Amino acid sequence: NSVDEDAFQGIRRLKELILSSNKITQLANTTFHPVPNLRNLDLSYNKLQLLQSEQFKGLRKLLSLHLRSNSLKTVPVRVFQDCRNMEFLDVGYNRLRSLSRNAFAGLLKLKELHLEHNQFSKVNFAHFPRLFNLHSLYLQWNRIRSISQGLSWTWSALHNLDLSGNDIQSIEPGTFQCLPNLQKLNLDSNKLTNVTQETINAWISLTSITLSGNMWECSKTICPLVFWLKNFKGNKETTMICAGPKHIQGEKVIDAVETYNICNETPVLVTERAYQTTKAPPKPQFVPKPTVYKLESVPPTLYTPSPSSGLQTPMAEQEYEHVSFHKIIAGSVALFLSVAMILLVIYVSWKRYPASMKQLQQSSMMKRRRKKARESERQISSPL
């Protein structure tokens, strides 16, 4: 469960050391002193509970250090003092509850810091002083309730900040003023109800933001955030759901604001009584009465044409012509179909039953001969 203090004696040129996925619980204070040329040290997925104060002393060429998935509860003060060239540090998935102010002192070239899945309850940006080159800070899935800025300093290099999956209920005004170049901000899965206008004013360089999974209060306090999101042209998470008031719970924030006119000023309606009190009544005007002329009522005479007159209106003639034309078309189509059906029956019977067709032809020939014989007999007997 431990590594011998002299395990790495005589290998000063060692550049990469991977001790991950073991059951190491403790390391001696001088374990890595014999290997000052290390570039990559991986101690992840072990059971380390404590780091010694001089654990990484002399590792001036170390570029990346992996301490993920251990049982660390604290980070000693200035434990990384000699790691001035380190660019990557992963202390995620541990049991860290707080950070001392000088825990990361000496990491002047650090670019990426992972502190996710720990037990932090609050974050003060004053705990990360002199990390001038830090680009990405990951603090997701902790227990952070509040974020503050203890010192007035500018963190100009930070571009990516992940605070998702925490218990953040509010953000102090001016918290993000020290991050003028922040480009990506993740605040989803927290307990935010609104964001103040002063906080939004500090988001001048954002290109991506996530705000879903919070407890948004769809009232007047949400208006600054809604107005900012409508004008924001970067990547954004639009599945923001209202948690209150009760009559709009479960609706999307943007839709609820537009549907219920939450951010619009309601016009003051002027009642009739108020209108009468503000304006003087109109003066009566003289309107002359019109003269009415009486006319004798004459019963109107209507012309009713008789049926025998034979007169028809143009509309009736058009309807008659229209109906007759349709009848002609329908009759011709029916005649054509009947002839075609007869020809089809004859053709099918001739193809299917040729003997019967011959009999029909013979019978028709016999009838013709008999008819001719009768006519000839009549012609012979007529002069007699």
C-alpha positions as CSV (number, residue, x, y, z in Angstrom):
1,N,0.0,0.0,0.0
2,S,3.0,2.3,-0.1
3,V,6.1,3.0,-2.2
4,D,9.5,2.6,-0.8
5,E,11.4,5.8,-0.2
6,D,14.4,4.7,-2.3
7,A,12.4,3.0,-5.0
8,F,13.5,5.4,-7.7
9,Q,17.2,5.8,-6.8
10,G,19.6,5.8,-9.8
11,I,17.1,6.7,-12.5
12,R,17.5,10.5,-12.8
13,R,16.7,10.5,-16.5
14,L,13.2,9.1,-16.0
15,K,10.6,11.4,-17.7
16,E,7.3,9.5,-17.3
17,L,6.1,7.6,-14.2
18,I,2.6,6.0,-14.1
19,L,1.5,4.6,-10.8
20,S,-2.3,4.7,-11.4
21,S,-4.9,2.1,-10.5
22,N,-3.0,0.8,-7.5
23,K,-3.9,0.8,-3.8
24,I,-1.3,3.3,-2.7
25,T,-2.4,4.9,0.5
26,Q,0.7,6.9,1.4
27,L,4.0,8.2,-0.1
28,A,7.1,9.3,1.7
29,N,8.1,12.9,1.6
30,T,11.2,12.2,-0.5
31,T,9.8,9.5,-2.8
32,F,10.2,11.6,-6.1
33,H,13.4,13.5,-5.2
34,P,15.7,11.1,-7.1
35,V,13.8,11.8,-10.4
36,P,14.0,15.5,-11.0
37,N,13.6,15.1,-14.8
38,L,10.0,13.9,-14.6
39,R,7.6,15.3,-17.2
40,N,4.5,13.3,-16.5
41,L,3.5,11.8,-13.1
42,D,0.3,9.8,-12.8
43,L,-1.0,8.9,-9.3
44,S,-4.7,8.7,-10.2
45,Y,-7.1,6.0,-9.0
46,N,-5.3,5.2,-5.8
47,K,-6.2,5.7,-2.1
48,L,-4.0,8.6,-1.2
49,Q,-5.3,10.5,1.8
50,L,-2.5,13.0,2.4
51,L,0.2,14.8,0.4
52,Q,3.4,15.6,2.2
53,S,4.6,19.2,2.3
54,E,7.7,18.4,0.1
55,Q,6.1,15.7,-1.9
56,F,6.9,17.3,-5.3
57,K,10.1,19.2,-4.3
58,G,12.6,19.5,-7.1
59,L,10.3,18.5,-9.9
60,R,10.9,21.7,-11.9
61,K,10.4,20.1,-15.2
62,L,7.1,18.4,-14.4
63,L,4.4,19.3,-17.0
64,S,1.4,17.2,-15.9
65,L,0.3,15.8,-12.6
66,H,-2.7,13.4,-12.2
67,L,-4.2,12.9,-8.8
68,R,-7.7,12.0,-9.9
69,S,-9.9,9.6,-7.9
70,N,-8.0,9.5,-4.6
71,S,-9.2,10.3,-1.0
72,L,-7.4,13.6,-0.6
73,K,-9.0,15.9,1.9
74,T,-6.6,18.9,1.9
75,V,-3.9,20.4,-0.3
76,P,-0.9,21.5,1.7
77,V,0.3,25.1,1.4
78,R,2.9,25.6,-1.3
79,V,3.1,21.9,-2.1
80,F,3.5,22.8,-5.8
81,Q,6.1,25.5,-5.2
82,D,8.8,24.0,-7.3
83,C,6.5,22.9,-10.2
84,R,6.9,26.1,-12.1
85,N,6.6,24.5,-15.5
86,M,3.4,22.5,-14.8
87,E,0.6,23.0,-17.3
88,F,-1.9,20.4,-16.3
89,L,-3.2,19.5,-12.8
90,D,-6.0,17.1,-12.1
91,V,-7.3,16.8,-8.5
92,G,-10.8,15.9,-9.4
93,Y,-12.9,13.1,-7.7
94,N,-11.4,13.6,-4.2
95,R,-12.8,14.8,-0.9
96,L,-11.5,18.3,-0.8
97,R,-13.7,20.7,1.2
98,S,-11.7,23.9,1.2
99,L,-8.5,25.4,-0.3
100,S,-5.9,27.5,1.4
101,R,-5.0,30.8,-0.2
102,N,-1.5,29.6,-1.3
103,A,-2.4,26.0,-2.2
104,F,-1.5,26.6,-5.9
105,A,1.4,29.0,-5.3
106,G,4.2,28.6,-7.8
107,L,2.1,27.3,-10.7
108,L,2.8,30.3,-12.9
109,K,2.4,28.3,-16.2
110,L,-0.6,26.2,-15.3
111,K,-3.2,26.2,-18.1
112,E,-5.8,23.6,-17.0
113,L,-7.0,22.8,-13.4
114,H,-9.5,20.1,-12.6
115,L,-11.3,20.3,-9.2
116,E,-14.6,18.7,-10.2
117,H,-16.5,16.1,-8.0
118,N,-15.1,17.3,-4.7
119,Q,-16.9,18.7,-1.6
120,F,-16.4,22.5,-1.9
121,S,-19.2,24.5,-0.4
122,K,-18.0,28.0,-1.5
123,V,-15.5,29.4,-4.0
124,N,-13.5,32.5,-3.6
125,F,-11.5,33.5,-6.6
126,A,-8.9,34.9,-4.3
127,H,-7.7,31.3,-3.7
128,F,-6.3,31.3,-7.2
129,P,-3.8,34.2,-7.2
130,R,-1.0,34.5,-9.7
131,L,-2.4,31.8,-12.0
132,F,-1.9,34.2,-14.8
133,N,-1.9,31.6,-17.6
134,L,-4.8,29.5,-16.5
135,H,-7.2,28.9,-19.4
136,S,-9.7,26.4,-18.0
137,L,-11.0,25.8,-14.5
138,Y,-13.4,22.9,-13.8
139,L,-15.5,23.1,-10.6
140,Q,-18.5,21.1,-11.6
141,W,-20.4,18.7,-9.4
142,N,-19.3,20.0,-6.0
143,R,-21.5,21.5,-3.3
144,I,-20.8,25.1,-4.1
145,R,-23.5,27.5,-2.8
146,S,-21.8,30.9,-3.2
147,I,-19.2,32.4,-5.4
148,S,-17.3,35.5,-4.4
149,Q,-14.3,37.6,-5.4
150,G,-12.1,38.3,-2.4
151,L,-9.4,40.4,-4.1
152,S,-9.8,43.0,-6.8
153,W,-7.5,41.6,-9.5
154,T,-7.9,40.7,-13.1
155,W,-7.8,37.1,-14.3
156,S,-7.3,37.9,-18.0
157,A,-6.3,34.4,-19.3
158,L,-9.3,32.4,-18.1
159,H,-11.5,31.4,-21.0
160,N,-13.4,28.4,-19.7
161,L,-15.2,28.1,-16.3
162,D,-17.4,25.1,-15.5
163,L,-19.7,25.5,-12.4
164,S,-22.5,23.1,-13.4
165,G,-24.0,20.6,-11.0
166,N,-23.6,22.7,-7.8
167,D,-26.0,24.3,-5.3
168,I,-25.5,28.0,-6.4
169,Q,-28.5,30.0,-5.4
170,S,-27.2,33.5,-6.2
171,I,-24.2,35.2,-7.6
172,E,-22.7,38.2,-5.9
173,P,-22.7,41.3,-8.1
174,G,-19.2,42.0,-9.5
175,T,-18.1,38.3,-9.2
176,F,-17.2,38.1,-12.9
177,Q,-15.6,41.5,-13.2
178,C,-12.2,39.9,-12.7
179,L,-12.8,37.6,-15.8
180,P,-12.9,40.1,-18.7
181,N,-12.0,37.4,-21.3
182,L,-14.2,34.6,-20.2
183,Q,-15.7,32.8,-23.2
184,K,-17.4,29.7,-22.0
185,L,-19.5,29.6,-18.8
186,N,-21.5,26.6,-17.5
187,L,-24.1,27.3,-14.8
188,D,-26.6,24.5,-15.6
189,S,-28.0,22.2,-12.9
190,N,-27.8,24.7,-10.0
191,K,-30.4,26.5,-8.0
192,L,-30.3,29.9,-9.5
193,T,-33.6,31.9,-9.5
194,N,-32.3,35.0,-11.3
195,V,-29.2,36.9,-12.4
196,T,-28.7,40.5,-11.6
197,Q,-28.0,43.2,-14.2
198,E,-24.6,43.9,-12.8
199,T,-23.5,40.3,-13.2
200,I,-24.7,40.2,-16.8
201,N,-22.8,43.4,-17.6
202,A,-19.6,41.5,-16.9
203,W,-20.3,38.9,-19.5
204,I,-18.8,40.9,-22.3
205,S,-16.7,38.2,-24.0
206,L,-19.0,35.1,-23.6
207,T,-19.4,32.9,-26.7
208,S,-21.1,30.0,-25.0
209,I,-23.3,29.7,-21.9
210,T,-25.5,26.9,-20.3
211,L,-28.3,27.9,-17.9
212,S,-30.7,24.9,-17.9
213,G,-31.7,22.9,-14.9
214,N,-32.0,25.8,-12.5
215,M,-35.0,27.0,-10.4
216,W,-35.9,30.1,-12.4
217,E,-38.4,32.5,-11.0
218,C,-40.4,33.8,-13.9
219,S,-41.1,37.3,-12.5
220,K,-39.8,40.8,-13.1
221,T,-36.4,39.7,-11.7
222,I,-35.8,37.4,-14.7
223,C,-36.2,40.2,-17.3
224,P,-32.5,41.3,-17.4
225,L,-31.4,37.8,-18.2
226,V,-34.1,37.3,-20.8
227,F,-33.2,40.5,-22.6
228,W,-29.6,39.5,-22.6
229,L,-30.3,36.1,-24.0
230,K,-32.4,37.5,-26.9
231,N,-29.5,39.7,-28.0
232,F,-26.8,37.0,-27.3
233,K,-25.5,35.6,-30.6
234,G,-23.3,32.8,-29.2
235,N,-24.1,29.2,-28.2
236,K,-26.7,29.0,-25.5
237,E,-28.9,26.4,-23.8
238,T,-32.5,27.4,-24.3
239,T,-34.3,24.7,-22.2
240,M,-34.8,27.0,-19.2
241,I,-37.9,26.0,-17.3
242,C,-39.9,28.1,-14.9
243,A,-40.0,26.9,-11.3
244,G,-42.4,29.6,-10.2
245,P,-45.0,31.1,-9.9
246,K,-47.3,28.1,-9.7
247,H,-49.5,29.0,-12.6
248,I,-46.6,28.9,-15.1
249,Q,-44.5,26.1,-13.6
250,G,-43.0,23.8,-16.2
251,E,-43.1,26.3,-19.1
252,K,-40.1,27.6,-20.9
253,V,-38.8,30.9,-19.6
254,I,-38.7,32.7,-22.9
255,D,-42.2,31.4,-23.9
256,A,-43.6,32.3,-20.5
257,V,-42.2,35.9,-20.6
258,E,-43.7,36.5,-24.0
259,T,-47.1,34.8,-23.3
260,Y,-47.8,36.5,-19.9
261,N,-46.1,39.8,-20.8
262,I,-43.9,39.6,-17.7
263,C,-41.3,42.1,-18.9
264,N,-43.7,44.5,-20.7
265,E,-45.1,47.6,-19.0
266,T,-48.9,47.2,-18.7
267,P,-50.7,50.3,-20.0
268,V,-52.9,52.2,-17.5
269,L,-56.5,52.0,-18.6
270,V,-58.4,55.3,-18.5
271,T,-62.0,54.7,-17.2
272,E,-65.0,56.7,-18.5
273,R,-65.4,58.5,-15.2
274,A,-61.7,59.6,-15.2
275,Y,-62.1,60.7,-18.8
276,Q,-65.1,62.9,-17.9
277,T,-63.2,64.5,-15.0
278,T,-60.2,65.3,-17.1
279,K,-62.0,66.7,-20.1
280,A,-64.7,69.3,-20.1
281,P,-68.1,68.2,-21.5
282,P,-68.7,69.1,-25.1
283,K,-70.8,72.2,-25.8
284,P,-74.3,71.5,-27.3
285,Q,-74.5,72.3,-31.0
286,F,-77.7,73.4,-32.8
287,V,-78.8,70.9,-35.4
288,P,-81.7,72.0,-37.6
289,K,-84.5,69.5,-38.0
290,P,-84.9,68.2,-41.5
291,T,-88.2,68.8,-43.3
292,V,-90.2,65.7,-44.0
293,Y,-92.4,65.5,-47.1
294,K,-95.4,63.1,-47.0
295,L,-96.1,61.1,-50.1
296,E,-99.2,59.1,-50.9
297,S,-98.6,55.4,-50.8
298,V,-99.2,53.8,-54.2
299,P,-99.3,50.0,-54.3
300,P,-96.6,48.7,-56.5
301,T,-97.6,46.7,-59.5
302,L,-95.4,43.7,-60.3
303,Y,-95.3,42.1,-63.8
304,T,-95.7,38.4,-63.6
305,P,-95.2,36.7,-67.0
306,S,-97.6,34.0,-67.9
307,P,-96.4,30.5,-68.7
308,S,-97.7,30.8,-72.3
309,S,-95.7,33.9,-73.0
310,G,-92.6,31.8,-73.8
311,L,-90.2,34.4,-72.4
312,Q,-87.2,33.2,-70.5
313,T,-84.5,35.1,-68.7
314,P,-80.9,35.0,-69.9
315,M,-79.9,33.1,-66.7
316,A,-82.5,30.4,-67.5
317,E,-81.3,30.1,-71.1
318,Q,-77.7,29.7,-69.9
319,E,-78.7,27.0,-67.4
320,Y,-80.7,25.2,-70.1
321,E,-77.8,25.3,-72.6
322,H,-75.4,24.1,-69.9
323,V,-77.7,21.1,-69.0
324,S,-78.3,20.2,-72.6
325,F,-74.5,20.2,-73.4
326,H,-73.8,17.9,-70.5
327,K,-76.6,15.6,-71.6
328,I,-75.1,15.4,-75.1
329,I,-71.7,14.6,-73.7
330,A,-73.0,12.0,-71.3
331,G,-75.1,10.3,-74.1
332,S,-72.2,10.1,-76.5
333,V,-69.9,8.7,-73.8
334,A,-72.5,6.1,-72.9
335,L,-73.0,5.1,-76.6
336,F,-69.3,4.8,-77.1
337,L,-68.9,2.6,-74.0
338,S,-71.8,0.3,-75.0
339,V,-70.4,-0.2,-78.5
340,A,-67.0,-0.9,-77.1
341,M,-68.5,-3.4,-74.6
342,I,-70.3,-5.2,-77.5
343,L,-67.2,-5.4,-79.6
344,L,-65.3,-6.7,-76.6
345,V,-67.8,-9.4,-75.9
346,I,-67.7,-10.5,-79.6
347,Y,-63.9,-10.5,-79.6
348,V,-63.7,-12.5,-76.4
349,S,-66.3,-15.0,-77.5
350,W,-64.6,-15.4,-80.9
351,K,-61.3,-16.1,-79.2
352,R,-62.7,-18.3,-76.4
353,Y,-65.4,-20.2,-78.3
354,P,-64.6,-20.4,-82.1
355,A,-67.1,-23.3,-82.7
356,S,-70.0,-21.3,-81.4
357,M,-69.0,-18.4,-83.6
358,K,-69.0,-20.7,-86.6
359,Q,-72.5,-21.9,-85.8
360,L,-73.7,-18.4,-85.5
361,Q,-72.2,-17.5,-88.8
362,Q,-73.8,-20.6,-90.4
363,S,-77.1,-19.9,-88.9
364,S,-77.0,-16.3,-90.2
365,M,-76.0,-17.6,-93.7
366,M,-78.9,-20.0,-93.6
367,K,-81.3,-17.2,-92.7
368,R,-80.1,-15.1,-95.5
369,R,-80.5,-17.9,-98.0
370,R,-84.0,-18.6,-96.8
371,K,-84.8,-15.0,-97.1
372,K,-83.5,-14.8,-100.7
373,A,-85.4,-18.0,-101.6
374,R,-88.7,-16.5,-100.3
375,E,-88.1,-13.3,-102.2
376,S,-87.4,-15.3,-105.4
377,E,-90.6,-17.3,-105.0
378,R,-92.6,-14.2,-104.4
379,Q,-91.2,-12.7,-107.6
380,I,-92.1,-15.8,-109.6
381,S,-95.6,-16.1,-108.2
382,S,-96.4,-12.4,-108.6
383,P,-97.3,-12.4,-112.4
384,L,-99.4,-15.5,-111.9
